[in-house]
Amino acid sequence: MYFRTKWDWSFAGDEVTGYAGHALGYGRRVLIGRHTGAAHTDLGLARLGPGGQVDRHVHAFERCAYVFSGAPEVQLDDIWLQLQAGDYVLFPVGKPHAWRNPGAEEARWLELSSPQPQTSPASWPDTVFLAPVGAGSARRPHPGDPTTPYVGHYRGVASQSEALAVRGPARGRAPAGMDTALLAYSGITVKMLVDANLGADLLTMFMVDYEPGGAAQVHDHPFEEAYLFLEGEIEAEVDGEPMTLAAGDVLFCGVGVLHGFFNTSSGRVRWVETQAPQPPRRHSYRWPAQWQELNKRLPREGTA
């Protein structure tokens, strides 16, 4: 099954269920979850008002966040980090963390969790609050710093021709491993944000840019995918249904849902995409066209 909805920030910044007494000015709205038919995906928007905080805690699920706006500070273990728009952060299962917003602007971010958090009333505590530690000042995470392995930064790129251009001498350039490299194919640029290379075990989050004419032919997966559209407009086919998706839309595709995207516009299209569970090392995609062609070529029983 698939599910389509809209995303915006028209929800209250009040305390979230289960966080009573441990959060101030924190609000969360679930876009994709049990109520939409998902089995593994919990995708939501979070906001933290000026002066707000979420006390130090751990989860029995994996969670990651992508910052849209504001300057929230996040604590990983006992280190406080100053985040900004375009930053992403992973919270592995059992990783102590906290949030605070000392700035004058509300902080807003996208959150993905898997497995899905318990619903209220929960039969057991999958979020446990801890005693505070390290109330010091925050610092900006430095790219490639091995002491902050769960944080990165990416806000999208220009056209593929510019993004993939090689600049500077062959020796001495910054390393371009999986933490910084872009994947480009068929007019599509993909930047992995949160995946196994960042330390995730249960989910992935990445950003996708489609050039004019870029396309992903109809396919399906053995995992769930969700798409939060940021810019542009694209034609899609989902379970045989044609549709147009644009900034402000959210699409969820369950396991086995056939889907494809075709940028027939004159502009570029950008979205954040998530996967849960994390894709297998092989056979992540199935392309019906390949199997249809195979079926046509093979001889039928009783024919020469």
Secondary structure, DSSP 4 states (H G I P E B T S, - for coil): -EEEEE--S-S--PPPTT-TTTEEEEEEEEEESGGGT-SS-EEEEEEEEEEEEEEEEEESSEEEEEEEES--EEEETTEEEE--TTEEEEE-TT--EEEE--SSS-EEEEEEEESPPPPSSPSS-SEEE---------BPPPTT-TT-TTEEE----S-HHHHT---S-SSSPPP-STTTPPEEETTEEEEEEESGGGT-SS-EEEEEEE-TT-EEEEEB-SSEEEEEEEESEEEEEETTEEEEEETTEEEEE-TT--EEEE--SSS-EEEEEEEESPPPSS---B-HHHHHHHHHHSPPTT--
